[in-house]
Amino acid sequence: MSLKSKGINAERSLLHLFWKLGWACIRVAGSGSMRHPSPDLLAGNNTRKLAIECKATGQDIQYFDKKELKELVEFSRIFGAEPWVAIKFAGSEWVFLNPEDLKETKNAFSATKKVCDIKGLSINQLVS
């Protein structure tokens, strides 16, 4: 399976989880490949809107491109949504972090599994 297919499947699985919890959710086709900022998913209910950048990894650390995170925050500001990153480590459930909880490196932002265990929210915590 290609990395692109892996990412699409991960986004779709998260989309279905939001719907199971009673939240509307859509996948933004072409996110990251168009000139305007766009998140991977938009999820919301009658009181909250979330813009989410999703990653699935088999490693214990996940990197986010600085441009990618800047665009997530910018889109969220314009759209009136809360920016979140969602990470699915192999063998674990989805975990959600505020972009401010990511560690800045020279070329990217990162989140380790350990940081996610401490600061991350489960999907149930996020939507409650």
N, C-alpha and C positions, 0 to 999 in steps of 0.2 A: 504494500500500500504506500502510495506517495505521501510526502509530508503534507501536501495540499489536501489530499483526501482525508488524512488523519485529522487535520484541523477542521475541515468541513464537518466531518462526523462528530467531532467533539462539540462544535457549536450547535449542531442539531440536537444532540443529546441534552445539552443544557437548555435549549429552547423548550423541549418537551417537559423538562422538570418544572420550568416556570409555569407552563400551562397546567400541569398537574396540581400546582399549588394555587391555582385560580388567578394567575397573573397573565395578561396578554404579553406575547413576546414575538418578535420578528427577527429574522436573520437579515443582515444588510449585505446583499450580494455585491461583490466588488470592493468591499471595505479594504483599505490599505492599497488599492490599486488605482484609485481615481484621484484627481487633483484636489478635491475637497475633502476635509476631514470627515471621517465616518467611523463609528464603532462597529464591532462584529455583531452585537445584538442590541436591540432596544427592548426593554421590558418595563411594564408598568401596570398600575391599577388606577383606581379613581383618585388616589392621593399622592402617588409617587411615580417618578420616571427614572429609570436607570439606563445609562449608556455603559456597555460592557465590552472590554477587550478580553478575548479568551485565548488561553494557551493550554495545551496538553503536552506533557513531557514524561519521559522515562527517567529523567535525571533528578537529582535532589536540589537543583537550582533552575530557575527560569529567568531568562533575560527578555527585556522589552526594549525595543529601539527607542531612543530619545524622541525621535520625530513622531513615532507611533503614540507615545504617551502624551506628548504635547498636543497632538491632534485630538486625542480622546478628551483631554481637559478643555480644549477650545470648543469642540463640538458640544460638549456638555454645558458649557457656559452659554452658548448661543441658544441651544435647544431648551435649556431649563431643566436638565437632568443631572442626576448624581453620577459622577464618573467612578467606575469600579473596574478592577481587573479580576478575572476569574482564572484560576489555575487548577488543573487536574493532574496531580502527580500519579504515576502508575500505581494501581492498587489502592488509591485513596478516593475520597469523595471530592467534589468541587469545593474550593475554598476561595473566598472573596477578600480582596484587600483594597483599601483606599489607595490611590496612587501615591499619596504622601507617605505611606508605609513602606514603599520600595526604597531600596538602597541605590544611590546614584554611583555609577562607576564612570570611568573616562568616556566610554562610548555608549553606555546603555543604563538601564535601571534593572535591578535584579531583586528576586525574592527567593529565599531558600525555603526548603520544607520546614525547617526549624522556626523561621520567622512566621511562616503561615500557621504553624501550630500555636504560636503565641498570640499573634495579632489578627489572624484570619477569622472570618465568619463563615459558618456553614450557610447553605442556601436558606434553611429554615430560620436562622438568626437574621439573615439579611432581609427577609420578607416580613418578619414579624415586628 
